[in-house]
Amino acid sequence: MDIVRLPAERLRDASILLAGAFHDDPAWTWVLPNAHRRAALLPWLFLTGFEIADAQVWTTEGEILGVARWLPPGRPNVHVAAMLRALVVTPLRIREATNRFLAYGRAVEAMRARAVPEPHWYLAGIGVAHQHRRRGIGTALLGPGVGAADEAGLPCALLTNSEENLAFYRKSGFEVVLEGHTPDDGPRAWMMRR
């Protein structure tokens, strides 16, 4: 299976795929408890994230069956106009979920800073279309970030809010280094590093 960089013109398609993959994720069900609102908002939220900060986004060649978003070491390049637009529009779109959304993001970054304070590659999201799971796509999508980290002699890290994902990541050499909640009254979380 060939894994390639996602062309910028396919970011909307990737956002839709990730929205489906994360629809029942404990973090997103906590942030957006209403399933209909979650389904409507997640594609927009993922696309907004892509627009704000540069990352390496990888997918399957041809049809998008899965997507991984890897952040290289250091601070990502942030697009100021997209960030300002998100600061205004996000509270208007997600309304009462704004505080949970912001609290979750702060908690994830705090766990990440504690678990991997040194330069590292960070898996900022990975998802495979439901009908294509358990075919090796997720493992293949881990390859670019893991390979880049290994080549540079750096760790790579990720956070999952789903305990069922731990075995999958362990198969690729990740180990839990920190466990908690994102935030304290939010979903359980595991920070893993390799």
C-alpha positions as CSV (number, residue, x, y, z in Angstrom):
1,M,0.0,0.0,0.0
2,D,1.4,3.4,-1.0
3,I,1.2,6.3,1.4
4,V,1.6,9.8,-0.1
5,R,1.3,13.4,1.0
6,L,-2.2,14.7,0.8
7,P,-2.6,17.4,-1.9
8,A,-3.9,20.7,-0.4
9,E,-7.0,20.5,-2.6
10,R,-8.0,17.2,-0.9
11,L,-8.0,18.7,2.7
12,R,-11.8,18.9,2.7
13,D,-12.1,15.2,1.8
14,A,-9.6,14.4,4.5
15,S,-11.6,16.4,7.0
16,I,-14.8,14.5,6.1
17,L,-13.0,11.2,6.5
18,L,-11.6,12.2,9.9
19,A,-15.0,13.4,11.1
20,G,-16.4,10.0,10.4
21,A,-13.5,8.2,12.0
22,F,-13.7,10.4,15.2
23,H,-17.5,10.7,15.4
24,D,-17.7,8.3,18.4
25,D,-14.3,9.1,19.9
26,P,-14.6,9.8,23.7
27,A,-13.0,13.3,23.4
28,W,-15.4,14.5,20.7
29,T,-18.5,13.0,22.4
30,W,-17.5,14.9,25.5
31,V,-16.9,18.2,23.7
32,L,-20.0,17.8,21.5
33,P,-22.4,15.4,23.2
34,N,-25.2,15.8,20.6
35,A,-24.5,13.3,17.8
36,H,-26.2,15.4,15.1
37,R,-24.3,18.6,16.0
38,R,-21.1,16.6,16.2
39,A,-21.6,15.1,12.7
40,A,-22.3,18.6,11.3
41,L,-19.4,20.3,13.1
42,L,-16.5,17.9,13.0
43,P,-15.7,18.2,9.2
44,W,-15.5,22.0,9.7
45,L,-13.4,21.7,12.9
46,F,-10.9,19.3,11.2
47,L,-10.6,21.5,8.1
48,T,-10.1,24.6,10.3
49,G,-7.3,22.8,12.1
50,F,-5.6,22.0,8.7
51,E,-6.0,25.6,7.7
52,I,-4.5,27.1,10.9
53,A,-1.2,25.2,11.2
54,D,1.0,23.5,8.7
55,A,1.5,19.8,9.2
56,Q,2.5,16.8,7.1
57,V,-0.7,15.1,6.1
58,W,-0.5,11.6,4.7
59,T,-3.0,9.4,3.0
60,T,-3.4,6.4,0.8
61,E,-2.6,6.8,-2.9
62,G,-5.7,7.3,-5.0
63,E,-8.9,7.0,-2.9
64,I,-8.6,8.5,0.5
65,L,-9.0,5.5,2.8
66,G,-7.2,7.0,5.8
67,V,-5.4,10.1,6.9
68,A,-2.6,10.9,9.4
69,R,-1.6,14.4,10.4
70,W,2.0,14.6,11.7
71,L,3.5,17.7,13.3
72,P,7.3,17.9,12.9
73,P,9.5,19.0,15.8
74,G,9.3,22.7,16.8
75,R,6.4,25.1,16.5
76,P,4.3,24.7,13.4
77,N,3.9,27.5,10.9
78,V,0.6,29.2,11.9
79,H,-1.5,31.0,9.3
80,V,-2.5,34.2,11.2
81,A,-5.6,34.9,9.0
82,A,-7.0,31.4,9.5
83,M,-6.3,31.6,13.2
84,L,-8.0,34.9,13.6
85,R,-11.0,33.7,11.6
86,A,-11.2,30.6,13.8
87,L,-11.1,32.7,17.0
88,V,-14.1,34.6,15.8
89,V,-16.1,31.8,14.1
90,T,-15.5,28.8,16.3
91,P,-17.5,30.1,19.4
92,L,-20.3,31.1,17.1
93,R,-20.4,27.6,15.5
94,I,-19.9,25.4,18.6
95,R,-21.7,27.7,21.0
96,E,-22.1,26.1,24.4
97,A,-19.3,23.6,23.7
98,T,-16.7,26.4,23.4
99,N,-15.5,26.0,27.0
100,R,-15.2,22.2,26.7
101,F,-13.4,22.6,23.3
102,L,-10.8,25.0,24.7
103,A,-10.3,23.1,28.0
104,Y,-9.7,19.9,26.0
105,G,-7.1,21.5,23.8
106,R,-5.3,23.1,26.7
107,A,-5.3,19.7,28.6
108,V,-3.9,17.8,25.6
109,E,-1.1,20.3,25.1
110,A,-0.3,20.3,28.9
111,M,0.0,16.4,28.8
112,R,2.1,16.6,25.7
113,A,4.5,19.1,27.3
114,R,4.9,16.9,30.4
115,A,5.3,13.6,28.5
116,V,7.7,14.8,25.7
117,P,9.3,18.1,26.6
118,E,12.1,17.5,24.1
119,P,11.8,18.0,20.3
120,H,9.6,15.2,18.8
121,W,7.3,14.2,16.0
122,Y,3.6,14.4,17.1
123,L,0.7,12.4,15.6
124,A,-2.0,15.1,15.8
125,G,-4.7,12.8,14.3
126,I,-5.1,9.6,12.5
127,G,-8.2,8.0,11.1
128,V,-9.3,5.3,8.7
129,A,-12.7,5.0,7.1
130,H,-14.8,2.5,9.0
131,Q,-15.2,0.1,6.1
132,H,-11.5,-0.1,5.5
133,R,-10.3,-0.7,9.1
134,R,-8.1,-3.7,10.0
135,R,-6.4,-3.8,6.6
136,G,-3.1,-2.3,7.7
137,I,-3.9,1.3,6.5
138,G,-3.5,2.8,10.0
139,T,-0.1,1.1,10.5
140,A,1.0,2.3,7.1
141,L,-0.1,5.9,7.9
142,L,2.1,5.8,11.0
143,G,5.1,5.1,8.8
144,P,6.1,8.6,7.6
145,G,6.2,10.2,11.1
146,V,7.8,7.2,12.8
147,G,10.4,7.0,10.0
148,A,11.2,10.7,10.2
149,A,11.6,10.5,14.0
150,D,13.8,7.4,13.8
151,E,15.9,9.0,11.1
152,A,16.4,12.1,13.2
153,G,17.0,10.2,16.4
154,L,13.9,11.8,18.0
155,P,10.9,10.4,19.9
156,C,7.4,10.5,18.4
157,A,4.3,10.9,20.5
158,L,0.5,10.8,20.4
159,L,-2.5,11.1,22.6
160,T,-5.5,8.8,22.5
161,N,-8.7,9.1,24.4
162,S,-9.7,5.5,23.4
163,E,-8.4,2.7,25.5
164,E,-9.1,0.3,22.6
165,N,-6.4,2.1,20.5
166,L,-3.6,1.3,22.9
167,A,-2.9,-2.2,21.5
168,F,-2.8,-0.8,18.0
169,Y,-0.2,1.8,18.9
170,R,1.8,-0.7,21.0
171,K,2.3,-2.8,17.9
172,S,4.2,0.1,16.4
173,G,6.4,0.6,19.4
174,F,4.5,3.2,21.3
175,E,4.2,2.9,25.1
176,V,2.0,4.8,27.6
177,V,4.1,7.4,29.5
178,L,1.3,9.4,31.0
179,E,-2.3,8.7,31.8
180,G,-5.0,11.2,33.0
181,H,-8.0,13.1,31.9
182,T,-8.3,15.9,29.3
183,P,-9.2,18.1,31.2
184,D,-9.7,16.8,34.8
185,D,-13.5,16.5,34.4
186,G,-13.1,15.3,30.7
187,P,-12.4,12.1,29.0
188,R,-9.7,9.7,30.0
189,A,-6.4,10.0,28.0
190,W,-3.2,8.2,27.4
191,M,-0.1,9.9,26.2
192,M,2.1,7.5,24.3
193,R,5.7,7.9,23.0
194,R,8.1,5.8,20.9
